[in-house]
Amino acid sequence: MFYGFQLTVPRFLAILIVAVPGATSWDCPSPCRCYNEVVDCSHKNLTHIQENMFNWTGAERIPELSLENNWLTSLPANIFDPLWGLKNLNLNHNQLQVLEVSLFSKLKHLKFLDMKGNLLSTLPVGLFALQNELISLDLSDNRLSTLDVKVMTPLLTLSTLHISGNHLDCDCRLQPLVIWSSRYLENTDAKCSSPPQYKDLSWYALTNVQCPGPLSTVITTPSTDTTTPEFEIHRSTSVTKKYTDVPSANSKQPSNVRRDFDLYSLSIALIAVLIILSLVLIGAMVFVYCYKRLKR
C-alpha cells in the first residue's frame, strides 16, 4: 500500500501542476512564444486581445513584449496592467487608431515604446503621465498632423523621438511642442509636411516664429537669408484658419490708438497747468493778505 501510494504521488503532483492556473511553465499566453522572459506575440494575425491575456503568475517580471505586425485596431484600457515591470513594448505595424488614456498607466518602468506604422491621428493628454523612465518613443508613419505639448511634457527622461512619416502641419498649434523638443530632446527626425513653404524642412523652423494668443488667418514663409533663420509674414485671403498670424516686431500702431494717446497726454498737461496756476494764485492772495496785516 505504501509503495503504491509513493508511485501515485508524482502523478498526482503532475496533474495538480497542469490543473492549477498560473503555473510557471504554462504561463505563456496563446498564441505567443515565450523565451528568456520575453513574450513574442508578433506576426500572429491578431485582430483583438482578451482583457486578461497577460494576467498570469510572473507577468510582472516580463521585461519585453512584442505585438508587432498584427491587425490590432484597439487595445483594452487595462491590458498591460499586470506587466508593470515591462521595459520594452513593441506595438509597431498594427492598425491602432485610438489609444485609451490609461493604457500605459501601470508601466512606470517603460524605457522603449515603439508605435510606428499605425493609424494614430491623435494622442490623449495623460497617456504618458507616469512614464518617467521612457528614453525612446517611436511615432513614425502614423497620421499625426499636430500633437499637444501636454502629451509629451511628463516624459522627463525622453531623449529620442521618432515622428517622421506623419503629415505634420507646422503652424502655431505645433510650436509649443517644437520649442519643448528643442530644449529637452537629443534627437528627433521631425519634418514639416505643410504649409508648402515649410515642406520637408525640420520642424525647428518654427522656433523663431512669434505666435499670438488668438489665432488669425495668415501664412508664414521662410526668409531667404541663410545666416539667420528669420521669417517674412504674408497675409493670405484664401488659406485655412489653422495657419496663424506672426506679428512683426516693427509693426506700427493704428492711427486711432496714437490719436487717443495724444489726447490723453494733452489732457494731463492742461490739468497740470491749471493746478500750477491755482497754486500761484493762492500764493499771491496769501502774500497780499499778509502784507496788509503787517502795514496795520
C-alpha positions in Angstrom: 0.0 0.0 0.0 2.7 2.5 1.0 4.8 1.6 -2.1 1.7 2.0 -4.3 1.0 5.4 -2.7 4.5 6.6 -3.4 4.1 5.8 -7.0 0.9 7.8 -7.3 2.2 11.0 -5.7 4.3 12.2 -8.7 1.4 11.5 -10.9 -0.9 13.5 -8.6 1.5 16.4 -8.4 1.9 16.4 -12.2 -1.9 16.6 -12.6 -2.1 19.3 -10.0 0.5 21.5 -11.7 -1.2 21.2 -15.0 -4.6 21.9 -13.5 -3.6 24.9 -11.4 -3.8 28.2 -13.5 -0.7 30.3 -13.4 1.8 27.5 -13.2 5.1 29.0 -14.4 5.8 26.5 -17.3 2.4 27.0 -18.9 2.0 30.8 -18.4 2.9 31.9 -21.9 -0.3 33.2 -23.4 -1.5 31.6 -26.6 -0.6 32.0 -29.5 2.6 33.8 -28.3 6.1 32.4 -27.8 8.0 33.0 -24.6 11.7 32.7 -24.2 14.3 34.4 -21.9 11.5 36.3 -20.2 10.4 37.8 -23.5 6.8 37.5 -24.7 6.7 37.4 -28.5 3.2 37.8 -30.0 4.4 39.2 -33.3 3.2 38.1 -36.7 0.2 36.1 -35.3 -2.6 37.8 -37.3 -4.2 39.0 -34.1 -7.3 41.2 -34.6 -8.1 41.7 -30.9 -6.8 40.8 -27.4 -8.7 39.5 -24.4 -8.5 41.7 -21.4 -6.9 39.0 -19.2 -4.4 37.8 -21.9 -1.4 38.8 -19.8 -2.9 38.3 -16.4 -0.9 35.3 -15.2 1.7 34.5 -12.5 5.1 36.1 -13.2 3.8 38.6 -15.7 5.2 41.4 -13.6 8.7 40.1 -14.3 8.5 40.2 -18.1 10.8 42.9 -19.4 9.8 42.8 -23.1 6.6 42.3 -25.0 6.2 42.4 -28.8 2.8 42.7 -30.6 4.2 44.0 -33.8 2.9 43.1 -37.3 -0.7 42.1 -36.3 -4.1 43.6 -37.2 -5.0 45.2 -33.9 -7.3 48.2 -34.2 -7.6 48.9 -30.5 -6.3 47.7 -27.1 -8.3 47.2 -23.8 -7.6 50.1 -21.4 -6.0 47.8 -18.7 -4.4 45.2 -20.9 -0.9 46.0 -19.8 -1.6 46.4 -16.1 -0.2 43.0 -15.0 3.1 43.8 -16.9 4.2 46.6 -14.6 7.8 45.5 -14.9 7.8 46.0 -18.7 10.8 48.0 -20.1 10.3 47.4 -23.8 7.0 47.4 -25.6 6.6 47.0 -29.3 3.3 47.8 -31.0 4.5 48.7 -34.4 2.8 47.9 -37.7 -0.7 47.3 -36.5 -4.0 49.2 -37.2 -4.2 51.2 -34.0 -6.4 54.3 -34.4 -7.2 55.4 -30.8 -5.4 54.7 -27.5 -7.1 54.7 -24.1 -5.6 57.3 -21.8 -4.9 54.7 -19.1 -3.3 52.2 -21.5 0.2 52.7 -20.1 -0.7 53.8 -16.6 0.9 50.9 -14.8 4.1 50.8 -17.0 6.2 53.1 -14.8 9.5 51.4 -15.8 9.0 51.5 -19.5 12.1 52.7 -21.4 11.4 51.9 -25.1 8.0 52.3 -26.8 7.5 51.6 -30.5 4.2 52.5 -32.1 5.3 53.2 -35.7 3.3 52.2 -38.7 -0.2 52.6 -37.1 -3.2 54.8 -37.9 -2.9 57.2 -34.9 -4.2 60.7 -35.7 -4.1 62.0 -32.1 -2.8 61.0 -28.6 -4.8 61.8 -25.5 -3.4 64.1 -22.8 -2.3 62.0 -19.9 -1.3 59.0 -22.0 2.3 59.2 -20.8 1.6 60.8 -17.4 3.6 58.1 -15.4 6.3 57.2 -17.9 9.1 58.9 -16.0 11.8 56.5 -17.3 10.9 56.5 -21.0 14.0 57.0 -23.2 12.8 56.4 -26.7 9.4 56.9 -28.4 8.7 55.9 -32.0 5.5 57.5 -33.5 6.7 57.5 -37.1 4.5 56.6 -40.0 1.2 57.4 -38.4 -1.4 60.0 -39.2 -0.5 62.8 -36.8 -0.9 66.3 -38.1 -0.2 68.0 -34.8 0.4 67.0 -31.2 -0.4 68.7 -27.9 2.7 69.5 -25.9 0.9 68.4 -22.8 1.0 64.9 -24.0 4.8 65.0 -24.0 5.8 67.1 -21.1 5.6 64.3 -18.5 8.4 62.5 -20.3 11.2 63.9 -18.3 13.8 61.3 -19.4 12.9 61.2 -23.1 15.9 61.7 -25.4 14.8 60.4 -28.7 11.5 61.0 -30.6 10.9 59.4 -34.0 8.0 61.1 -35.7 8.9 61.1 -39.4 6.3 59.9 -41.9 3.5 61.9 -40.4 1.7 64.8 -42.2 2.8 67.5 -39.7 1.2 70.9 -40.0 3.9 73.3 -39.0 1.7 76.1 -37.5 1.3 77.8 -34.2 -0.6 74.8 -32.8 2.6 72.7 -33.1 5.0 75.3 -32.0 4.9 74.6 -28.2 5.9 71.0 -28.8 8.7 72.2 -31.2 10.1 74.5 -28.5 9.8 71.8 -25.8 11.7 69.3 -28.0 14.4 71.8 -28.8 15.1 72.1 -25.0 14.8 68.5 -23.9 15.3 66.1 -26.8 18.7 64.9 -28.0 17.4 63.5 -31.3 14.3 63.8 -33.5 13.6 63.4 -37.2 10.5 65.6 -37.3 9.9 67.4 -40.6 7.1 69.6 -41.8 4.6 68.5 -44.5 2.7 71.7 -44.7 2.3 74.6 -45.4 4.2 74.3 -48.7 6.8 76.9 -47.6 7.9 74.6 -44.9 7.6 71.2 -46.7 10.5 68.9 -45.9 12.0 71.4 -43.5 12.8 70.4 -39.9 10.0 71.5 -37.6 12.6 73.6 -35.8 11.8 76.2 -38.4 9.0 77.2 -36.0 11.3 78.1 -33.1 11.8 81.7 -34.2 8.2 82.4 -35.1 6.2 84.6 -32.7 2.7 83.2 -32.3 -0.1 85.4 -30.8 -2.8 84.2 -28.4 -5.9 84.4 -30.7 -5.3 82.6 -33.9 -5.9 84.5 -37.2 -5.6 83.6 -40.8 -2.1 84.0 -42.3 0.7 82.0 -43.7 4.4 82.2 -42.9 7.3 81.8 -45.3 11.0 81.2 -44.5 13.4 84.0 -45.1 15.9 83.8 -48.0 18.7 84.9 -45.6 20.8 81.7 -44.9 22.7 83.2 -42.0 19.9 83.9 -39.6 16.6 82.0 -39.7 14.1 84.8 -39.7 10.7 84.8 -41.3 8.6 87.1 -43.5 4.9 87.3 -43.0 2.4 87.5 -45.9 -1.3 87.8 -45.2 -3.5 85.4 -47.2 -7.2 85.6 -48.1 -7.5 82.0 -49.2 -5.7 79.8 -46.7 -7.5 77.9 -43.8 -7.6 79.3 -40.3 -5.1 76.8 -38.9 -2.2 78.9 -40.1 -1.7 81.7 -37.6 -0.5 85.3 -37.6 3.0 86.1 -36.7 3.0 89.9 -35.9 6.1 91.9 -36.9 8.2 93.4 -34.1 8.3 96.7 -36.1 4.6 97.0 -36.8 3.1 100.5 -36.4 0.3 101.3 -34.0 -3.0 102.2 -35.6 -3.7 105.9 -36.1 -6.7 105.8 -33.7 -4.5 104.4 -31.0 -2.0 107.2 -31.5 -4.8 109.8 -31.5 -6.2 108.6 -28.2 -2.8 108.6 -26.7 -2.2 112.3 -27.9 -5.5 113.4 -26.4 -4.7 111.8 -23.1 -1.3 113.4 -22.9 -2.7 116.8 -23.8 -5.4 116.5 -21.1 -2.8 115.6 -18.4 -0.7 118.6 -19.5 -3.7 121.0 -19.2 -4.6 119.7 -15.8 -1.0 120.2 -14.6 -1.0 123.8 -15.9 -4.3 124.6 -14.1 -3.0 123.2 -10.8 0.2 125.3 -11.1 -1.8 128.5 -11.9 -4.2 127.8 -9.0 -1.2 127.4 -6.6 0.3 130.6 -7.9 -3.0 132.5 -7.4 -3.4 131.2 -3.9 0.1 132.1 -3.0 -0.4 135.7 -4.3 -3.6 136.0 -2.3 -1.9 134.9 0.9 1.0 137.3 0.2 -1.4 140.3 -0.2 -3.3 139.4 2.9 -0.1 139.1 5.0 1.2 142.4 3.6 -1.9 144.3 4.6 -1.8 142.9 8.1 1.8 144.0 8.5 1.0 147.5 7.4 -1.7 147.9 10.0 
